[in-house]
Amino acid sequence: MIIGIIGAFDEEVEKFIEIFQLKKAENFIWDIYLGEFKEKKLVVCRSGIGKVNSGAMTQYLIDHFHVDLIINSGCAGSLLSRVKIMDVILSSYVTYHDFQPTRVMEYSVPEQGKVSASTKLINIAEEALKQLDVSNYYIAPIASGDAFVTDANMRDYIYKSTGAYAVDMESASIGHICKLNHIPFLSIRTISDFSDGQEDFEVIAAYKSSLLVKTMIETL
């Protein structure tokens, strides 16, 4: 089995490099790290921030490494008050909040713009959360767009228009490309902030997501 793991920036991939003792692959245009764990091949990469970067990286992993599944790991902003910092979101589906008008997204994106994650991977992630004794998690939509969400008005608009519990800049494009290629995917995001431009716990949140992914891989 070949497992692809995508993080957007350094903090979202560095723990994987440490945990799995990965080696950087040479002669690639992106930062890609390779290794093995529990008889599984791992391809971990830093895509860069944003939908184009993460979508291009997803297709690159599929074409060049022939991955069997892709897990997107990292942090995200909360879109509603009950979703707290350090809560974990397992994507039920991913969608875009900046693909307007919505009717165009619905016929231009798989599954009318609500791209469902792998049920099998969701179930494995839930079991991993139990093993880690983590109860503060949600299986819920994640919305993505090319914008840092730093004010309440934008945050509330995204929630009302998409129903998502969390917002980031990569999950939807990763899911979009995976679905077109029939590759199972799951986005795992730990909440790092309230999408208000205030306190941000990106490093701790990214580390929590990486521990969950490690536990998942042990049982895949």
VOVEX-689811 format. One line per field, with one value per residue (C-alpha): residue number from 1; x, y, z. Coordinates in steps of 0.05 Angstrom, whole numbers, plus 5000, padded with zeros to 4 digits. Each point is the difference from the previous one (the first is absolute). Layout:
BEGIN
pos = (NUM,...) .
xx = (X,...) .
yy = (Y,...) .
zz = (Z,...) .
This chain:
BEGIN
pos = (1,2,3,4,5,6,7,8,9,10,11,12,13,14,15,16,17,18,19,20,21,22,23,24,25,26,27,28,29,30,31,32,33,34,35,36,37,38,39,40,41,42,43,44,45,46,47,48,49,50,51,52,53,54,55,56,57,58,59,60,61,62,63,64,65,66,67,68,69,70,71,72,73,74,75,76,77,78,79,80,81,82,83,84,85,86,87,88,89,90,91,92,93,94,95,96,97,98,99,100,101,102,103,104,105,106,107,108,109,110,111,112,113,114,115,116,117,118,119,120,121,122,123,124,125,126,127,128,129,130,131,132,133,134,135,136,137,138,139,140,141,142,143,144,145,146,147,148,149,150,151,152,153,154,155,156,157,158,159,160,161,162,163,164,165,166,167,168,169,170,171,172,173,174,175,176,177,178,179,180,181,182,183,184,185,186,187,188,189,190,191,192,193,194,195,196,197,198,199,200,201,202,203,204,205,206,207,208,209,210,211,212,213,214,215,216,217,218,219,220) .
xx = (5000,5025,4972,5004,4998,4994,5013,5000,5058,5061,4965,4949,5053,5061,4971,4990,5072,5021,4951,5012,5073,4987,5053,4991,4992,5046,4984,4928,4970,4966,5024,4986,5023,5000,5002,4968,4959,4966,5015,4966,5034,4991,5003,4995,5001,4995,4955,5001,4940,4937,4955,5044,5062,4964,4960,5063,5036,4943,5002,5076,4997,4949,5038,5072,4993,4936,4973,4943,4970,5013,4994,5001,5025,5005,4963,4939,4957,4934,4936,4954,5006,4991,5059,5058,5075,5033,4935,5012,4959,4996,4973,4932,5005,5041,4974,5022,4976,5028,4974,4945,4945,4983,4960,5063,5039,4944,5010,5075,5022,4987,4939,4969,5057,4995,5056,4992,5060,5013,4953,5053,5052,4951,4986,5075,5011,4944,5033,5067,4968,4973,5069,5028,4943,4977,4926,4997,4990,4948,4986,4980,5009,5062,4999,5060,5018,5059,4992,5021,4936,5013,4934,4933,4958,5039,5001,4924,4988,5041,4963,4931,5016,5036,4980,5074,5028,5070,5035,5068,5033,5014,4951,4949,5051,5033,4933,4980,5061,4996,4928,5015,5054,4959,5051,4973,5014,4989,5015,5019,5002,5012,4970,5054,4959,4930,5009,5003,5073,5013,5037,5027,5027,5022,5061,4965,4939,5042,5037,4935,4976,5066,4994,4931,5025,5057,4950,4957,5058,5016,4932,4992) .
yy = (5000,5070,5056,5072,5053,5074,5059,5072,5030,4978,4992,4953,4952,5005,4953,4947,5006,4991,4945,4957,5018,5020,5019,5057,4978,5034,5028,5018,5069,4995,4981,4925,4952,4924,4943,4936,4985,4935,4971,5059,5050,5072,5061,5064,5067,5074,5028,5073,5040,5007,4961,4999,4977,4945,4977,4997,4961,4951,4984,4996,4947,4960,5003,4991,4959,4961,5010,4956,5054,5071,5031,5075,5018,5068,5055,5042,5056,4988,5027,4994,5011,4928,4976,5017,5007,4931,4966,4953,5001,4938,5023,4971,5038,5059,5060,5068,5064,5046,4963,5048,4997,4935,4974,5001,4962,4948,4979,5012,4960,4926,4984,5069,5034,4958,4950,4942,4971,4925,4968,4946,5053,5037,4935,4986,5071,4992,4937,5036,5057,4949,4970,5069,5014,5060,5014,5072,4988,5009,4966,5061,5041,5041,5061,5025,5064,5043,5048,5005,5006,5052,5034,4979,5023,4957,4942,5002,5007,4938,4959,5022,4989,4933,4968,4986,4996,5020,5041,4991,5012,4930,4945,5011,5000,4937,4965,5026,4971,4935,4990,5011,4946,4952,5005,4994,5062,5030,5069,5002,5070,5021,5067,5052,5064,5030,5032,5068,5021,4991,4943,4946,4933,4973,4961,4962,4987,4973,4954,4972,4984,4965,4955,4979,4985,4957,4960,4990,4975,4948,4967,5011) .
zz = (5000,4982,5044,4980,5055,4982,5045,4976,5038,5041,5067,4968,4974,5046,5053,4947,4979,5073,5019,4938,4990,4928,4949,4951,4929,4950,4931,5015,4993,5068,5069,5000,5054,4994,5049,5025,5062,5019,4931,4966,4954,5019,4956,5042,4966,5013,4946,5016,5021,4957,4954,4938,5038,5037,4939,4957,5054,5006,4925,5003,5056,4961,4934,5024,5064,4984,5071,5023,5045,5023,5069,5007,5069,5034,5036,4984,5027,5035,4969,5060,5074,5024,4959,5046,4992,4999,4977,4942,4936,4955,4933,4984,4935,4975,4961,4975,5033,4945,4937,4982,4979,5036,4940,4958,5053,5003,4928,4996,5061,5016,5043,4988,5037,5064,4990,5049,5037,5005,5050,5013,5018,5044,5038,5008,5024,5052,5027,5003,5039,5050,5007,5014,5049,4960,5006,4976,4926,4946,4934,4961,4936,4988,4954,4962,4964,4982,5058,5072,5040,5054,5015,5028,4941,4950,5049,5010,4925,4985,5053,4976,4926,5006,5067,5013,5070,4980,4947,4967,4933,4973,5020,4944,4943,5027,5005,4932,4965,5040,4980,4926,5005,5043,5057,5072,5041,5068,5027,5074,5030,5072,5017,5011,5004,4997,4930,5033,4992,5074,5036,4955,5022,4932,5024,5056,4957,4942,5048,5027,4929,4984,5061,4977,4930,5029,5041,4939,4958,5053,4987,4925) .
